[in-house]
Amino acid sequence: MNGRGFNYLVKYKLLSSPGRPQTITIDDPTRSEVVIHDRETFRQYEISVQSANEMGLSTARVIPRIGYSGEGSKYSTNE
């Protein structure tokens, strides 16, 4: 059981852009992808996912990843 109000916060930001990331809240825990439309192809984005519920944000360490708009795979690791 994930607790009441369980959701994922998907954050993304154009890597070359200053400022805060955009956030999308996903309320369906079985959803496996997010499609963001109207972005230039092959631009680098910093992407992170964090879980939350009514008690607050997860305490697990959030590890941002680098992904490219328009790429076929879900993300590319920066390891």
C-alpha positions, 0 to 999 in steps of 0.5 A: 500500500502506498498511502493515501494520495499517492502520486509521482512528481515528474520534473523536467527542465531544459538543461541549458535554461536557468530557472525552475523545472516544470512539474507534472503530477501523476496520480496513477501509480501504474502509469509507466510513461509521460509524453510531453508535447510541443518541444524541440527535437533532440534538446537535453532535459534534466528529468527527475521523478519523486513519489509523494502522498498525503504525508509529504514527499518521499525521503528517497534521494532524487537522482536527476537523469539527462534525456533528449526530447524526441528520442526513442528510449525513455531516458539516457543515464548520465553514469 
